[in-house]
Amino acid sequence: MIVDGIEYPEVQEVTEVRVLRSRRGFYLGREAVTEWSHGGYVPFDRCSGYFDTPEEARNALEQRP
């Protein structure tokens, strides 16, 4: 699959940018289904810094072009 002009042979699907959570906090990013994820979504990229709350991240997502 080609994502943002780069070929990722192991990637089968990529989500739109959404609010995600990690140990560091909430962030905007995409998830992907890959050959090795057994049909589950795994983090693909991060499109922002970290936010303390999901509301802050949602506000940032709403302001994206």
C-alpha positions in Angstrom: 0.0 0.0 0.0 1.3 3.5 -0.8 0.7 6.0 2.0 1.7 9.6 1.6 3.9 8.7 -1.4 5.8 5.9 0.4 5.2 2.2 -0.3 4.5 0.0 2.8 4.2 -3.5 1.5 3.1 -4.9 4.9 0.3 -2.3 5.4 -3.2 -3.4 4.3 -5.3 -0.5 5.6 -4.6 2.9 7.2 -7.2 5.0 9.2 -7.8 8.7 8.9 -6.2 10.9 11.5 -7.9 10.4 14.9 -7.4 10.9 18.6 -5.2 8.1 20.0 -3.8 7.4 23.5 -0.4 6.2 24.7 1.3 6.2 28.0 2.5 9.8 27.3 -1.0 11.1 26.7 -3.4 11.8 23.9 -2.3 12.6 20.4 -3.4 12.8 16.8 -2.3 9.9 14.6 -3.3 7.1 12.3 -3.5 3.4 12.9 -2.9 0.6 10.4 -3.7 -3.1 9.8 -0.6 -4.9 8.8 0.4 -8.4 7.7 1.7 -9.1 11.2 -1.1 -7.4 13.3 -3.6 -10.3 12.8 -6.4 -8.0 11.6 -6.0 -5.6 14.5 -5.0 -2.0 14.4 -1.5 -0.9 15.5 -0.1 2.7 15.7 1.1 3.9 12.3 2.2 7.5 12.8 1.8 10.5 15.1 0.7 13.8 13.6 0.9 16.0 16.7 2.5 16.5 20.1 0.9 15.1 23.2 -2.2 16.4 25.0 -3.2 16.0 28.6 -6.8 15.3 27.9 -8.9 13.8 25.1 -10.8 17.0 24.8 -7.7 19.0 24.0 -6.8 16.4 21.3 -10.3 16.5 19.9 -10.2 20.3 19.7 -6.9 20.0 17.8 -8.4 17.4 15.5 -11.3 19.7 14.7 -9.0 22.5 13.8 -7.0 20.5 11.3 -7.4 21.5 7.7 
